Amino acid sequence: MFGWTGVKQMMANESQFENTCVNGSSGDVLDAARTTAVSLPSGRPTTTMPGVDGGGDGLCPAQAVQYALIYTIGSTVLASANLPVGFMLDGIGPMWVTLCGGVVTTASLVMLAFADTVYADLGWMFFAAYAGLGLGACVRACVRACVRACVR
């Protein structure tokens, strides 16, 4: 969804949400389940257990949870906005809904560009940006379906 694989890799390369990791131990119940520990170049330990820490991709569990939450918020907004967007299409028409969807998508992409947890405490912008991208994707899909139905 929304190029998530590339965005997640970019965020990991930029060490986004690394401040949620605790050196030595994550402090959660997964500590007891760890079997293989490695050190990353940054010096913080992680595991290589697939499915426990984001698939062994070098993320600490707290970091993997933040990334999963961003994706979940975007997916949930995409799935749950269909009915309200449909009512908006019926009420104000596809032109205005498309315009609003474009504005929301553009604002979300700008927020995604400025979101940062390394140099500033702007991690909330990742969550808001993906919620907006989910809404924008929903608008595009609904308008496309509306136009196809009207053309036939």
N, C-alpha and C positions, 0 to 999 in steps of 0.2 A: 504494500500500500504506500503510495506517494514516494516511491524510491527509498523505502525504509532501510534496506540493506546498506546502501551507499551512505545514507545519512548516519546510521548507527556506526559504521566504520569510521566516518569522518569525526564523529563526536568522540569515539574511543581514541583516535589518533591525536585529537586535541586535548585529551585527558579531561573531558567534561564530566562532571559529577565525581571526579576522583576524590574530592574533598569529603565525600560520604564514606570513603574507605578508612578503616582504622588500621594503622600499622600493626602487624603481628596477628591480629584477630579481628574478625568482623563483629564479634560480640553477639552472634545470633545462634540459633539452635543448629545451624548447619556445621558449626565448628566440630561437633562430635562425629559428623559423617565424613569428614575429610580424610582422604587416604594419601593423596599425592600432592605435595606442596612444591611450588617452584617460586623463584623470585623473578620479578620483572625488572627491566632496566631501571625503572624508577625506584626499585628497592622494596616496594610493597609486595607482600606475599599474595599469592592467589592459588587457586586449585586448577586442576585440569580435568575435573570430573564433568563430563557432558551432562547438561540439563540442570546442574546445580548452580553454576555461576555464569550462565549465559552461553553454555556450550563449549567451555574450554577456550574461549577467545581472549583470555587475558583480562577479563573484567572481574573485579571483586563482587561478591553477592549484592552489596548495597548499590553498587553502580549498575549492575544488571537489572535490579528492581526498578531503578529510575528510568532506564531505557525502556523496559517493558511497560511501565506506567504511561510513558509518553505515547507509545504505539497504541496502547489500550484506549486511551482517551480519544485519539484520532479515529480509531475504528468504531468506538461507541457513538461518537457524534455523527459519523458517516451513516451508521445504521439507524440511529434514532431520529435523525432529522428529516427522513423521507416524508412522513405524514405532515409535519408543519410546513415543509417546503411545498408540498402538493396543495395545501390550503392556500398558501401565498400565491402560487401560480394561478389558482382559480380566482382569487380575490383581486390581485393587482396586475396580473398578466406576466407573461414570460419576459418581456423586455425589461421591466423593473426588477424582477427577481434575478435575471441574468446580470444586470448592472450591480445589484447588491452583492451577488455571489462573487463577481469580479473584484469588487472593492475589498470584500472580506479576504479573498485569496491573496490579493496584493499586500494587504496589511499583514497577513500571516507570514508571507515570505519575507517581508521587511523585518518582522519580529524574529524570525528564524535566523536572519543574517546578523542581528545584534545580540542574540541570546548568548550568554557566556556564564560559566561558573568558575573559570580559572582566574580571571582578572577582576571580575565584578560579580556581585551576587544577583545575577539575572537569570537564574535557572528556571524561574517561573515562566519565562518567555518561551521556552521549549514547549511547555505544556499548553500554553495559550495558542502558540503558533500551530501546533498539530490539531488542536480543537478547531481552529479556523480553517485549516486545510481540509479537515473532514467535512465541515459545513460547505465549503466551496466545492468539493468533489460531489457532494450530494446535490447541490444546486445544478451543477453541470449535467449530472446524470438525469435528474428530473426534467430539466428543460429540454434535453435531447429527446427524452421519451415523449414529452408533450408536443414537440415540433413534429416528430415522426407520426404521432397519432393524428395531428391536424392536417398533415400533408396528404394522407391517404384518402 
